[in-house]
Amino acid sequence: MTKTTETKLRADATRGVAQAQFDLARKIIDARGMKDREALEWIEKAAAQDHGDALVSLGWAFERGLGRAADLARAVECYERALATGVTTMGTSGTPLRKHLAKTKKALEKSAL
């Protein structure tokens, strides 16, 4: 990413543009990894605006305990909200979101026993 592109992306993200927040988070993750605090903060901001892909990413972070304590209930909530926005797959993996959500719900039920 060129410095000009990054500057514009950061400016748009700071102004509250959900897609820019998510795109900036993805660039940071590509460079530093999913546990990066700054990336997670941008994902949280985009998810708060019901950005579907950001909700999937945030759900994954909650499910796996990436940069935060694992919380399957929050992961389920994020995945359900992502489905409501029209997202049907788990990011680039192509895994159907409904199928992954069902697995996560089962794991949550087991953990409650």
C-alpha positions in Angstrom: 0.0 0.0 0.0 1.4 3.4 -1.0 1.7 6.1 1.7 -1.0 8.1 -0.1 -3.4 5.2 -0.2 -2.8 4.5 3.5 -3.2 8.1 4.4 -6.6 8.3 2.6 -7.7 5.0 4.1 -6.8 6.2 7.6 -8.6 9.5 7.0 -11.8 7.7 5.8 -11.6 5.3 8.7 -11.2 8.1 11.2 -14.2 9.8 9.7 -16.2 6.7 10.4 -16.5 5.0 7.0 -17.1 1.4 7.9 -15.6 -0.1 4.7 -12.4 2.0 5.2 -12.2 0.9 8.8 -12.5 -2.8 7.7 -10.0 -2.3 4.8 -7.5 -0.6 7.1 -7.9 -3.4 9.7 -7.2 -6.0 6.9 -4.1 -4.2 5.8 -2.8 -4.1 9.4 -3.6 -7.8 9.9 -1.8 -8.7 6.7 1.3 -6.8 8.0 1.1 -7.7 11.7 -1.3 -10.5 12.3 -4.9 -10.9 13.7 -3.9 -10.3 17.3 -2.8 -6.7 16.5 -4.7 -4.4 18.9 -5.0 -1.5 16.3 -6.5 -3.9 13.7 -9.0 -5.2 16.2 -10.0 -1.7 17.2 -10.8 -0.9 13.6 -12.7 -4.1 13.2 -14.8 -3.3 16.3 -15.6 0.1 14.9 -16.7 -1.3 11.5 -18.7 -4.1 13.3 -20.4 -1.5 15.4 -21.8 -0.1 12.1 -23.0 -3.6 11.1 -20.3 -4.1 8.5 -20.9 -7.8 7.7 -17.3 -8.9 7.0 -16.1 -7.0 10.1 -18.7 -8.9 12.2 -17.4 -12.2 10.9 -13.8 -11.1 11.7 -14.8 -9.9 15.2 -16.7 -13.2 15.7 -13.6 -15.1 14.8 -11.5 -13.1 17.2 -14.0 -13.8 20.0 -14.2 -17.5 19.1 -10.4 -18.0 19.0 -9.5 -15.6 21.7 -7.4 -13.4 19.4 -6.4 -10.2 21.1 -9.1 -10.7 23.7 -10.5 -13.4 26.0 -12.4 -16.1 24.1 -16.1 -15.6 24.3 -18.3 -18.0 22.3 -21.5 -16.2 23.2 -20.1 -13.0 21.7 -18.9 -14.9 18.6 -22.4 -16.4 18.1 -23.8 -12.9 18.4 -21.4 -11.5 15.8 -22.0 -14.3 13.4 -25.8 -13.9 13.7 -25.5 -10.2 13.0 -23.3 -10.9 10.0 -25.9 -13.2 8.6 -28.5 -10.5 9.0 -26.4 -8.2 6.9 -26.4 -10.8 4.1 -22.9 -12.3 4.6 -23.0 -16.0 3.7 -19.3 -17.1 4.1 -16.5 -17.0 6.6 -14.2 -14.5 4.8 -11.9 -15.9 2.2 -12.1 -19.5 3.3 -15.5 -19.9 1.7 -16.9 -21.9 4.6 -20.6 -21.3 4.8 -21.3 -19.0 7.7 -24.5 -20.8 8.7 -22.6 -24.1 9.1 -19.8 -22.4 11.1 -22.4 -20.7 13.3 -24.0 -24.0 14.0 -20.7 -25.5 15.1 -20.0 -22.5 17.3 -23.4 -22.8 18.9 -22.7 -26.4 19.7 -19.4 -25.6 21.2 -21.1 -22.9 23.3 -23.7 -25.4 24.5 -21.0 -27.9 25.5 -19.1 -25.2 27.3 -22.2 -24.4 29.4 -22.5 -28.0 30.7 
